Amino acid sequence: MEYERPLLTGKLIQRYKRFLADIELVTPVERAGEVVTAHCANTGSMTNCKDEGARVWLFDSQNPKRKLPLSWEWVEVEGQYKACINTARANQLVKEALLANSIKEINVASEVCLKSEPKVDEGRLDFLLSCEETNHQTYIEVKSVTLLGKGVEKELGTESNHKNIGYFPDAVTSRGLKHLEVLLRLKEEGHRSILFFCVPHEGIKKVGVAEHIDPAYAERLRAVMAAGVEVLAYQVEFQKQGMVLKNKIEVSI
């Protein structure tokens, strides 16, 4: 994915009320020093991704109808790694990769139909790949992983010697637990079910389950994996004007 315009840069002052962030602009130079409030499209705890003074990147929608035209997109973690905190980008990146047939574990042939947000039971998953000829269906639920293991102990009081492991979830997630149950039921009905970890964080080289944060989720994830639900993880490559889903990385659950 590419942004329509160059991203603005700044320094994070604070993230608050989950969806708001105050930021001091650095660029463009004519706005340097200006303090703005940006939309933060992330409902998680954002552990290690919201440190005061961290370098951040913003997208200016230039939409006068939006109350907050600026969106917080990227943050520099530990002074060296870019991470995308806008969780909506994960689905966008995975969809682009599916359409380009660049995820080798998921074959998107010409006769396959890709549907976003298919309705399942009382809710929705992220993607459905279906083929009328074979009646084969693949359901995919996408999760964004930005919790770097090296920073876990700072807010959670735990120790981590695995500095390049990314953990999911970064907060207790009843919604994520429901998604696991839906994926399992679909698998039992004969469909292919995939939990897809999109990793928009340069410092994460392996994905693990955050048992220290949500033990119920960890236990259930292991159970559904044993029952045949697949788990994949791909790291995102940051580019000057956007991002692309790039390399498969290890999942250690």
Backbone as JSON, one array per atom type, in Angstrom:
{
  "sequence": "MEYERPLLTGKLIQRYKRFLADIELVTPVERAGEVVTAHCANTGSMTNCKDEGARVWLFDSQNPKRKLPLSWEWVEVEGQYKACINTARANQLVKEALLANSIKEINVASEVCLKSEPKVDEGRLDFLLSCEETNHQTYIEVKSVTLLGKGVEKELGTESNHKNIGYFPDAVTSRGLKHLEVLLRLKEEGHRSILFFCVPHEGIKKVGVAEHIDPAYAERLRAVMAAGVEVLAYQVEFQKQGMVLKNKIEVSI",
  "N": [[0.83, -1.19, 0.0], [0.4, 2.27, -0.68], [0.74, 5.57, 0.51], [-1.25, 8.42, -0.21], [-0.11, 10.9, -0.07], [3.02, 12.41, 1.05], [4.08, 11.43, 4.32], [3.6, 13.25, 7.37], [5.86, 14.22, 9.98], [6.64, 13.89, 13.5], [6.82, 14.42, 17.11], [5.79, 12.34, 19.72], [3.54, 13.35, 22.18], [1.47, 12.49, 23.95], [-0.69, 9.62, 24.16], [-4.11, 9.14, 24.48], [-7.38, 8.43, 25.88], [-7.77, 6.27, 24.25], [-8.3, 6.66, 21.4], [-7.07, 9.02, 20.71], [-4.27, 11.21, 20.12], [-1.75, 13.43, 21.09], [0.53, 15.4, 19.39], [3.66, 16.84, 18.58], [4.53, 18.59, 15.8], [7.18, 18.05, 13.46], [7.88, 18.04, 10.78], [5.83, 19.14, 8.05], [8.29, 21.76, 7.58], [7.24, 24.31, 7.82], [5.29, 24.01, 9.68], [6.5, 23.22, 11.94], [6.84, 22.56, 15.39], [4.21, 23.0, 15.97], [1.45, 21.87, 17.85], [-0.62, 19.15, 17.49], [-3.71, 17.27, 17.41], [-4.22, 13.94, 16.75], [-5.96, 11.23, 15.13], [-6.03, 8.03, 16.56], [-5.93, 4.96, 15.43], [-6.31, 2.43, 16.97], [-7.16, 0.02, 19.25], [-5.87, -1.36, 21.18], [-3.48, -1.92, 23.92], [-1.08, -0.88, 23.14], [1.51, -1.27, 24.1], [4.85, -0.33, 24.53], [4.76, 1.12, 22.23], [4.04, 3.71, 22.45], [5.62, 5.62, 23.65], [6.54, 8.58, 25.3], [7.82, 11.29, 23.47], [8.67, 9.79, 21.35], [9.49, 9.29, 17.91], [7.15, 9.93, 15.35], [4.89, 9.25, 12.6], [2.53, 10.78, 10.48], [-0.57, 10.73, 8.67], [-2.08, 12.99, 6.53], [-5.3, 13.49, 5.84], [-6.52, 15.55, 4.57], [-9.17, 16.11, 4.55], [-11.84, 18.1, 4.96], [-14.18, 17.49, 6.26], [-13.67, 15.75, 8.25], [-13.34, 15.47, 11.74], [-10.9, 15.09, 12.97], [-8.45, 15.44, 10.95], [-5.88, 14.38, 10.73], [-4.13, 11.28, 10.86], [-2.56, 9.01, 13.0], [0.05, 7.02, 12.0], [2.65, 5.58, 11.92], [5.24, 4.64, 14.28], [8.36, 5.14, 15.9], [10.09, 2.67, 17.49], [11.95, 2.13, 20.38], [13.91, 3.75, 19.37], [14.8, 2.73, 16.94], [13.25, 0.9, 15.43], [10.67, 0.86, 13.02], [7.14, 0.87, 13.43], [3.81, 0.12, 12.59], [0.99, 1.52, 13.86], [-1.63, 1.81, 13.18], [-4.18, -0.19, 13.07], [-5.96, -0.85, 11.08], [-4.53, -0.98, 8.76], [-3.41, -3.49, 8.55], [-5.31, -5.35, 7.52], [-5.63, -4.19, 5.01], [-3.08, -4.54, 3.89], [-2.85, -7.35, 3.85], [-4.98, -8.01, 2.17], [-4.11, -6.84, -0.25], [-1.89, -8.46, -0.71], [-3.1, -10.96, -1.0], [-4.62, -10.55, -3.34], [-2.54, -10.19, -5.1], [-1.55, -12.66, -5.09], [0.64, -13.4, -3.48], [1.11, -14.66, -1.12], [2.41, -17.53, -0.31], [1.37, -19.77, 0.94], [-1.3, -19.64, 0.56], [-3.21, -20.17, -2.06], [-4.41, -18.2, -4.53], [-6.25, -18.63, -7.02], [-7.36, -17.88, -10.4], [-10.07, -18.41, -10.57], [-11.0, -18.06, -8.08], [-12.91, -16.35, -5.66], [-12.62, -13.39, -3.81], [-13.74, -12.19, -0.79], [-14.35, -9.53, 1.39], [-14.75, -9.14, 4.91], [-16.74, -11.27, 5.48], [-19.93, -12.35, 6.58], [-20.37, -14.23, 9.45], [-22.06, -16.36, 11.49], [-23.08, -14.43, 14.2], [-21.37, -12.42, 13.75], [-18.45, -11.16, 12.01], [-15.73, -12.28, 9.94], [-12.44, -11.6, 8.58], [-11.69, -12.19, 5.86], [-12.9, -14.11, 3.05], [-12.19, -16.7, 0.93], [-13.43, -18.17, -1.89], [-14.49, -20.8, -4.08], [-16.49, -21.5, -6.72], [-16.49, -23.7, -8.42], [-15.29, -25.82, -7.05], [-16.41, -25.63, -4.6], [-14.9, -25.02, -2.45], [-13.88, -23.4, 0.51], [-12.09, -20.83, 2.15], [-11.44, -19.35, 5.16], [-10.26, -16.38, 6.67], [-8.81, -14.76, 9.39], [-7.44, -11.76, 10.42], [-4.79, -10.49, 12.39], [-3.06, -7.81, 13.92], [0.29, -7.45, 14.88], [2.23, -5.88, 17.19], [3.54, -5.85, 19.59], [6.52, -5.89, 20.97], [8.75, -8.21, 22.33], [10.96, -7.39, 23.88], [10.15, -5.11, 25.15], [8.15, -5.83, 26.85], [8.31, -6.24, 29.65], [8.29, -3.72, 30.74], [5.74, -2.55, 31.11], [4.25, -4.64, 32.03], [5.42, -6.02, 34.04], [6.9, -8.33, 33.67], [9.58, -10.54, 32.69], [11.61, -10.69, 29.83], [13.59, -12.47, 27.61], [13.66, -12.59, 24.99], [14.14, -10.75, 22.66], [13.38, -10.3, 20.02], [10.89, -11.35, 19.62], [7.51, -11.08, 18.82], [4.43, -10.44, 20.43], [1.05, -11.61, 20.71], [-2.15, -11.49, 22.21], [-1.99, -7.88, 22.92], [-3.48, -7.06, 24.95], [-6.13, -8.22, 27.09], [-8.45, -10.1, 25.25], [-11.6, -10.59, 24.49], [-13.01, -10.55, 22.16], [-11.14, -11.53, 20.32], [-10.99, -14.12, 21.27], [-13.51, -15.1, 20.64], [-13.28, -15.11, 17.88], [-11.48, -17.21, 17.52], [-13.07, -19.38, 18.26], [-14.99, -19.33, 16.22], [-13.4, -19.8, 13.95], [-12.55, -22.38, 14.56], [-14.99, -23.82, 14.53], [-15.7, -23.54, 11.83], [-13.6, -24.92, 10.66], [-14.16, -27.49, 11.6], [-16.43, -27.94, 10.16], [-15.45, -28.5, 7.73], [-14.18, -26.56, 6.24], [-11.35, -24.46, 5.3], [-9.46, -22.88, 7.75], [-7.84, -19.97, 8.81], [-5.7, -18.23, 10.94], [-4.21, -15.2, 10.71], [-1.3, -13.58, 11.31], [-0.34, -10.4, 10.91], [2.54, -8.52, 10.76], [3.51, -5.54, 11.36], [6.12, -4.39, 12.14], [9.42, -3.63, 12.48], [11.23, -4.8, 14.23], [10.37, -7.29, 15.02], [10.78, -10.71, 14.68], [9.73, -13.15, 15.06], [6.68, -14.72, 16.07], [4.77, -15.03, 19.01], [2.42, -16.3, 21.49], [0.78, -14.23, 23.84], [0.82, -15.26, 26.69], [1.23, -14.32, 29.22], [-0.32, -12.11, 29.32], [-2.96, -12.71, 28.43], [-4.02, -15.48, 29.43], [-6.18, -17.2, 28.93], [-6.75, -16.84, 26.23], [-4.35, -17.77, 25.14], [-4.4, -20.49, 25.87], [-6.66, -21.38, 24.48], [-5.95, -20.81, 21.85], [-3.85, -22.62, 21.37], [-5.32, -24.95, 21.52], [-7.14, -24.79, 19.34], [-5.36, -24.76, 17.25], [-4.27, -27.31, 17.47], [-6.47, -28.66, 16.64], [-6.56, -28.18, 13.98], [-6.8, -25.59, 12.92], [-5.11, -23.23, 11.03], [-2.12, -21.26, 11.47], [-0.53, -18.4, 10.44], [2.23, -16.15, 9.89], [3.37, -13.04, 8.77], [5.87, -10.67, 8.04], [5.96, -7.1, 7.71], [7.29, -4.92, 5.27], [8.69, -1.75, 5.46], [8.44, 1.08, 3.45], [9.49, 4.02, 1.61], [7.2, 5.48, 0.96], [5.12, 3.93, 1.81], [3.93, 0.59, 2.61], [4.51, -2.98, 2.47], [3.41, -6.35, 2.5], [5.7, -8.8, 3.26], [7.75, -10.95, 4.17], [7.52, -14.35, 5.28], [7.39, -15.29, 8.68], [8.47, -17.05, 11.65], [6.15, -18.85, 13.69], [5.72, -19.31, 17.03], [4.11, -21.0, 19.19]],
  "CA": [[0.0, 0.0, 0.0], [1.11, 3.54, -0.72], [-0.02, 6.73, 0.96], [-1.51, 9.38, -1.29], [0.78, 12.06, 0.12], [4.09, 12.14, 2.01], [3.67, 11.48, 5.72], [4.15, 14.26, 8.25], [6.58, 13.63, 11.11], [6.51, 14.64, 14.74], [7.2, 13.77, 18.37], [4.6, 12.01, 20.49], [3.37, 13.94, 23.51], [0.73, 11.49, 24.71], [-1.85, 8.95, 23.6], [-5.09, 9.11, 25.56], [-8.76, 8.08, 25.5], [-7.6, 5.23, 23.24], [-8.33, 7.05, 20.0], [-6.49, 10.34, 20.52], [-2.84, 11.38, 20.4], [-1.22, 14.77, 20.91], [1.82, 15.27, 18.71], [4.33, 18.07, 18.16], [5.01, 18.39, 14.45], [8.56, 18.37, 13.07], [7.72, 18.4, 9.37], [6.62, 20.06, 7.22], [9.03, 22.74, 8.37], [6.42, 25.5, 8.09], [4.41, 23.72, 10.81], [7.35, 22.7, 13.02], [6.52, 23.08, 16.72], [2.76, 23.03, 16.17], [0.9, 20.7, 18.54], [-1.86, 18.72, 16.85], [-4.35, 16.06, 17.92], [-4.43, 13.01, 15.65], [-6.74, 10.03, 15.41], [-5.23, 6.83, 16.81], [-6.78, 3.82, 15.05], [-5.78, 1.26, 17.66], [-7.89, -0.15, 20.51], [-5.05, -2.14, 22.1], [-2.72, -1.2, 24.94], [0.06, -0.27, 22.45], [2.7, -1.38, 24.94], [6.12, -0.07, 23.88], [4.55, 1.86, 20.98], [3.46, 5.02, 22.75], [6.53, 6.3, 24.57], [6.63, 10.03, 25.15], [8.99, 11.75, 22.74], [8.99, 8.91, 20.23], [9.26, 9.83, 16.56], [5.94, 9.38, 14.76], [4.54, 9.65, 11.25], [1.1, 11.04, 10.38], [-1.14, 10.94, 7.34], [-3.04, 14.09, 6.48], [-6.37, 13.15, 4.9], [-6.96, 16.79, 3.91], [-10.63, 16.03, 4.45], [-12.39, 19.11, 5.87], [-15.34, 16.96, 6.97], [-13.21, 14.96, 9.4], [-13.03, 16.24, 12.95], [-9.45, 14.97, 13.12], [-7.95, 15.07, 9.61], [-4.61, 13.66, 10.81], [-4.15, 9.93, 11.42], [-1.27, 8.5, 13.42], [0.31, 5.8, 11.25], [3.84, 4.85, 12.32], [6.0, 5.11, 15.43], [9.7, 4.56, 16.03], [10.18, 1.96, 18.76], [13.31, 1.98, 20.92], [14.84, 4.56, 18.59], [15.4, 2.03, 15.79], [12.33, 0.09, 14.63], [9.37, 1.41, 12.65], [5.98, 0.02, 13.65], [2.56, 0.75, 12.19], [0.01, 1.34, 14.94], [-2.96, 1.87, 12.6], [-4.51, -1.6, 12.88], [-6.72, -1.04, 9.84], [-3.61, -1.23, 7.66], [-3.11, -4.93, 8.46], [-6.24, -5.94, 6.56], [-5.32, -3.64, 3.69], [-1.85, -5.18, 3.4], [-3.14, -8.76, 3.57], [-5.83, -8.06, 0.97], [-3.27, -6.58, -1.42], [-1.05, -9.64, -0.93], [-3.96, -12.02, -1.53], [-4.94, -10.22, -4.73], [-1.32, -10.37, -5.88], [-1.2, -14.08, -4.93], [2.02, -13.4, -3.0], [1.22, -15.46, 0.1], [2.58, -18.84, -0.97], [0.56, -20.81, 1.59], [-2.7, -19.44, 0.18], [-3.26, -20.07, -3.52], [-5.57, -17.46, -5.01], [-6.35, -18.87, -8.45], [-8.22, -16.94, -11.12], [-11.48, -18.72, -10.35], [-11.31, -17.85, -6.66], [-13.52, -15.06, -5.33], [-12.19, -12.85, -2.51], [-14.76, -11.35, -0.16], [-13.93, -8.92, 2.65], [-15.7, -9.11, 6.01], [-17.89, -12.15, 5.31], [-20.72, -12.54, 7.78], [-20.33, -15.58, 10.0], [-22.85, -16.36, 12.72], [-23.53, -13.1, 14.59], [-20.31, -11.44, 13.51], [-17.75, -11.22, 10.73], [-14.29, -12.5, 9.89], [-11.84, -10.59, 7.7], [-11.72, -12.55, 4.44], [-13.37, -15.42, 2.6], [-11.82, -17.1, -0.42], [-14.34, -19.26, -2.27], [-14.42, -21.25, -5.46], [-17.76, -22.13, -7.06], [-16.27, -24.97, -9.09], [-14.95, -26.87, -6.08], [-17.14, -25.34, -3.35], [-13.9, -24.92, -1.38], [-13.89, -22.09, 1.17], [-11.02, -20.53, 3.1], [-11.74, -18.19, 6.0], [-9.04, -15.8, 7.22], [-8.94, -13.69, 10.38], [-6.15, -11.07, 10.48], [-4.44, -9.78, 13.62], [-1.86, -7.0, 13.81], [1.2, -7.74, 16.0], [3.23, -4.81, 17.4], [4.1, -5.92, 20.95], [7.87, -6.45, 20.93], [9.06, -8.86, 23.59], [11.96, -6.68, 24.67], [9.52, -4.06, 25.92], [7.01, -6.36, 27.6], [8.45, -6.11, 31.1], [8.17, -2.33, 31.17], [4.4, -2.25, 31.59], [3.55, -5.82, 32.51], [6.12, -6.6, 35.18], [7.44, -9.63, 33.33], [10.9, -10.5, 32.1], [11.68, -11.31, 28.51], [14.92, -12.58, 27.04], [13.44, -12.85, 23.57], [13.91, -9.37, 22.22], [12.83, -10.21, 18.68], [9.6, -12.02, 19.57], [6.33, -10.25, 18.93], [3.38, -11.18, 21.13], [-0.36, -11.27, 20.55], [-2.6, -10.1, 22.11], [-1.32, -6.94, 23.83], [-4.46, -6.82, 26.02], [-7.13, -9.3, 27.13], [-9.32, -9.92, 24.1], [-12.75, -11.48, 24.39], [-13.35, -10.6, 20.73], [-10.2, -12.47, 19.69], [-11.36, -15.47, 21.71], [-14.67, -15.48, 19.83], [-12.8, -15.41, 16.53], [-10.9, -18.55, 17.56], [-14.17, -20.35, 18.28], [-15.59, -19.34, 14.9], [-12.45, -20.48, 13.06], [-12.59, -23.81, 14.88], [-16.25, -24.39, 14.04], [-15.62, -23.61, 10.38], [-12.69, -26.03, 10.36], [-14.88, -28.73, 11.86], [-17.42, -28.09, 9.1], [-14.77, -28.89, 6.51], [-13.56, -25.43, 5.57], [-10.0, -24.11, 5.72], [-9.5, -21.74, 8.67], [-6.49, -19.44, 9.0], [-5.44, -17.04, 11.75], [-3.08, -14.59, 10.02], [-0.65, -12.51, 12.04], [0.35, -9.39, 10.12], [3.52, -7.97, 11.7], [4.06, -4.28, 10.87], [7.12, -3.98, 13.15], [10.73, -4.05, 11.97], [12.03, -5.52, 15.23], [9.78, -8.59, 15.34], [11.22, -11.75, 13.75], [9.0, -14.37, 15.4], [5.44, -14.4, 16.77], [4.35, -15.94, 20.07], [1.17, -15.92, 22.14], [1.05, -13.5, 25.08], [0.19, -15.98, 27.8], [1.37, -13.48, 30.41], [-1.35, -11.08, 29.25], [-4.28, -13.32, 28.3], [-3.82, -16.93, 29.47], [-7.33, -17.9, 28.34], [-6.56, -16.81, 24.78], [-3.23, -18.65, 24.83], [-4.84, -21.87, 26.0], [-7.6, -21.7, 23.41], [-5.22, -20.79, 20.58], [-3.15, -23.9, 21.24], [-6.32, -25.99, 21.3], [-7.68, -24.74, 17.98], [-4.27, -25.16, 16.37], [-4.2, -28.77, 17.53], [-7.65, -29.17, 15.94], [-6.39, -27.97, 12.56], [-6.8, -24.19, 12.48], [-3.75, -22.85, 10.64], [-1.64, -19.96, 11.92], [0.56, -17.87, 9.62], [2.71, -14.81, 10.27], [4.2, -12.38, 7.75], [6.37, -9.35, 8.43], [5.74, -6.0, 6.77], [8.45, -4.1, 4.9], [8.39, -0.32, 5.38], [9.03, 1.76, 2.31], [9.47, 5.48, 1.77], [5.86, 6.04, 0.81], [4.1, 2.95, 2.13], [4.31, -0.68, 3.22], [4.13, -4.16, 1.71], [3.56, -7.62, 3.22], [6.91, -9.26, 2.6], [8.38, -12.23, 4.49], [6.95, -15.22, 6.29], [8.23, -15.47, 9.87], [8.1, -18.21, 12.46], [5.14, -18.76, 14.75], [6.13, -20.19, 18.13], [3.0, -20.99, 20.13]],
  "C": [[0.87, 1.25, 0.0], [0.19, 4.66, -0.24], [-0.14, 7.72, -0.19], [-0.56, 10.56, -1.26], [1.9, 11.68, 1.09], [3.59, 12.29, 3.45], [4.32, 12.66, 6.43], [4.92, 13.55, 9.36], [6.42, 14.51, 12.35], [7.04, 13.86, 15.93], [5.94, 13.55, 19.2], [4.63, 12.69, 21.85], [2.64, 12.96, 24.41], [-0.35, 10.87, 23.84], [-2.84, 8.79, 24.73], [-6.48, 8.83, 25.0], [-8.78, 7.1, 24.33], [-7.46, 5.74, 21.82], [-7.71, 8.41, 19.71], [-5.01, 10.36, 20.84], [-2.46, 12.83, 20.14], [0.22, 14.65, 20.42], [2.36, 16.65, 18.36], [4.95, 17.83, 16.79], [6.48, 18.8, 14.29], [8.59, 18.78, 11.6], [6.25, 18.31, 9.01], [7.2, 21.21, 8.05], [8.19, 23.97, 8.71], [5.44, 25.27, 9.25], [5.19, 23.19, 12.02], [7.02, 23.37, 14.35], [5.04, 23.14, 17.01], [2.3, 21.75, 16.85], [-0.47, 20.38, 17.94], [-2.42, 17.51, 17.58], [-4.69, 15.18, 16.73], [-5.3, 11.83, 16.1], [-5.82, 8.84, 15.54], [-6.12, 5.6, 16.57], [-6.23, 2.53, 15.64], [-6.48, 1.14, 19.01], [-7.07, -0.91, 21.55], [-4.3, -1.28, 23.1], [-1.53, -0.44, 24.33], [1.31, -0.24, 23.31], [3.97, -1.22, 24.1], [5.98, 0.69, 22.57], [3.98, 3.25, 21.22], [4.31, 5.8, 23.75], [6.59, 7.8, 24.26], [7.93, 10.42, 24.45], [9.37, 10.9, 21.54], [8.7, 9.6, 18.89], [8.03, 9.15, 15.98], [5.73, 9.94, 13.36], [3.02, 9.75, 11.16], [0.67, 11.16, 8.92], [-2.19, 12.03, 7.42], [-4.08, 13.78, 5.41], [-6.8, 14.35, 4.06], [-8.46, 16.78, 3.65], [-11.25, 17.01, 5.44], [-13.59, 18.62, 6.68], [-14.94, 16.12, 8.19], [-12.89, 15.87, 10.57], [-11.54, 16.23, 13.22], [-8.88, 14.52, 11.77], [-6.65, 14.3, 9.63], [-4.8, 12.29, 11.45], [-2.73, 9.52, 11.78], [-1.05, 7.15, 12.76], [1.46, 4.97, 11.82], [4.44, 5.46, 13.58], [7.37, 4.45, 15.4], [9.83, 3.98, 17.43], [11.64, 1.77, 19.15], [14.34, 2.7, 20.06], [15.4, 3.89, 17.36], [14.41, 1.28, 14.9], [11.06, 0.88, 14.28], [8.29, 0.37, 12.96], [4.74, 0.79, 13.22], [1.51, 0.48, 13.25], [-1.43, 1.46, 14.45], [-3.37, 0.44, 12.23], [-5.31, -1.87, 11.62], [-5.8, -1.36, 8.66], [-3.3, -2.71, 7.49], [-4.02, -5.6, 7.43], [-5.96, -5.47, 5.14], [-4.11, -4.33, 3.08], [-2.09, -6.64, 3.03], [-4.0, -8.88, 2.32], [-5.01, -7.83, -0.29], [-2.41, -7.8, -1.75], [-1.86, -10.81, -1.48], [-4.28, -11.78, -2.99], [-3.74, -10.4, -5.65], [-0.83, -11.82, -5.84], [0.25, -14.24, -4.44], [2.19, -14.08, -1.63], [1.24, -16.92, -0.34], [1.73, -19.94, -0.34], [-0.92, -20.72, 1.22], [-2.76, -19.2, -1.32], [-4.55, -19.38, -3.95], [-5.61, -17.59, -6.54], [-7.36, -17.92, -9.09], [-9.7, -17.18, -10.86], [-11.92, -18.51, -8.9], [-11.85, -16.44, -6.44], [-13.07, -14.63, -3.93], [-13.26, -11.91, -1.99], [-14.22, -10.83, 1.17], [-15.09, -8.93, 3.64], [-16.94, -9.98, 5.77], [-18.62, -12.33, 6.65], [-20.69, -14.0, 8.19], [-21.02, -15.56, 11.35], [-23.36, -14.93, 13.0], [-22.49, -12.01, 14.33], [-19.7, -11.6, 12.14], [-16.3, -11.63, 10.95], [-13.73, -11.52, 8.85], [-11.95, -10.92, 6.22], [-12.3, -13.94, 4.22], [-12.91, -15.61, 1.16], [-12.71, -18.29, -0.79], [-14.22, -19.55, -3.75], [-15.71, -22.0, -5.78], [-17.56, -23.51, -7.66], [-16.03, -26.11, -8.11], [-15.72, -26.75, -4.78], [-16.19, -25.26, -2.15], [-13.91, -23.5, -0.81], [-12.74, -21.98, 2.17], [-11.37, -19.25, 3.85], [-10.44, -17.71, 6.65], [-9.39, -14.69, 8.2], [-7.55, -13.08, 10.58], [-5.98, -10.36, 11.82], [-3.13, -9.03, 13.41], [-1.01, -7.19, 15.07], [2.26, -6.64, 16.1], [3.86, -4.84, 18.78], [5.43, -6.65, 20.91], [8.26, -6.98, 22.29], [10.01, -8.11, 24.48], [11.33, -5.62, 25.57], [8.39, -4.53, 26.82], [7.12, -6.07, 29.09], [8.18, -4.7, 31.6], [6.78, -2.03, 31.74], [3.72, -3.44, 32.26], [4.26, -6.51, 33.67], [6.66, -7.99, 34.92], [8.82, -9.46, 32.73], [10.88, -11.22, 30.76], [13.11, -11.3, 28.0], [14.84, -12.79, 25.53], [13.11, -11.54, 22.89], [13.3, -9.26, 20.83], [11.51, -10.97, 18.52], [8.49, -10.99, 19.71], [5.2, -11.07, 19.54], [1.99, -10.67, 20.76], [-1.15, -12.1, 21.55], [-1.8, -9.19, 23.05], [-2.26, -6.48, 24.93], [-5.44, -7.99, 26.0], [-8.16, -9.06, 26.04], [-10.44, -10.96, 24.05], [-13.18, -11.62, 22.92], [-12.44, -11.58, 19.99], [-10.52, -13.91, 20.05], [-12.55, -15.98, 20.9], [-14.24, -15.84, 18.41], [-12.18, -16.81, 16.47], [-11.99, -19.61, 17.52], [-14.83, -20.46, 16.9], [-14.69, -20.08, 13.91], [-12.47, -21.98, 13.3], [-13.85, -24.46, 14.33], [-16.22, -24.54, 12.52], [-14.69, -24.74, 9.93], [-13.4, -27.36, 10.54], [-15.95, -29.0, 10.81], [-16.79, -28.42, 7.75], [-14.13, -27.77, 5.72], [-12.11, -25.25, 6.04], [-10.08, -22.85, 6.57], [-8.08, -21.28, 8.97], [-6.53, -18.21, 9.91], [-4.14, -16.44, 11.2], [-2.55, -13.43, 10.83], [0.12, -11.61, 11.07], [1.26, -8.62, 11.08], [4.15, -6.7, 11.13], [5.05, -3.67, 11.87], [8.47, -4.53, 12.71], [11.52, -4.9, 12.94], [11.53, -6.91, 15.55], [10.14, -9.6, 14.26], [10.51, -13.09, 14.0], [7.76, -13.96, 16.19], [5.11, -15.48, 17.79], [3.04, -15.46, 20.67], [1.48, -15.31, 23.5], [0.3, -14.14, 26.25], [0.23, -15.17, 29.08], [0.34, -12.36, 30.44], [-2.75, -11.69, 29.25], [-4.12, -14.84, 28.26], [-4.97, -17.72, 28.85], [-7.2, -17.95, 26.81], [-5.44, -17.77, 24.38], [-3.65, -20.12, 24.86], [-5.75, -22.27, 24.83], [-6.92, -21.71, 22.05], [-4.51, -22.11, 20.36], [-4.14, -25.02, 20.92], [-6.85, -25.98, 19.87], [-6.61, -25.08, 16.95], [-4.15, -26.67, 16.31], [-5.36, -29.4, 16.76], [-7.61, -28.86, 14.44], [-6.52, -26.55, 12.05], [-5.36, -23.78, 12.2], [-3.4, -21.45, 11.18], [-0.44, -19.57, 11.06], [0.97, -16.51, 10.13], [3.62, -14.29, 9.16], [4.6, -11.0, 8.27], [6.16, -8.33, 7.31], [7.06, -5.27, 6.51], [8.0, -2.65, 4.77], [9.15, 0.3, 4.22], [8.87, 3.26, 2.48], [8.06, 6.04, 1.79], [4.76, 5.03, 1.14], [4.66, 1.7, 2.77], [3.88, -1.81, 2.29], [4.33, -5.39, 2.6], [4.67, -8.4, 2.53], [7.31, -10.71, 2.93], [7.61, -13.04, 5.52], [7.91, -15.35, 7.45], [7.65, -16.58, 10.73], [7.01, -17.87, 13.47], [5.51, -19.77, 15.81], [5.08, -20.1, 19.24], [3.15, -22.12, 21.14]]
}
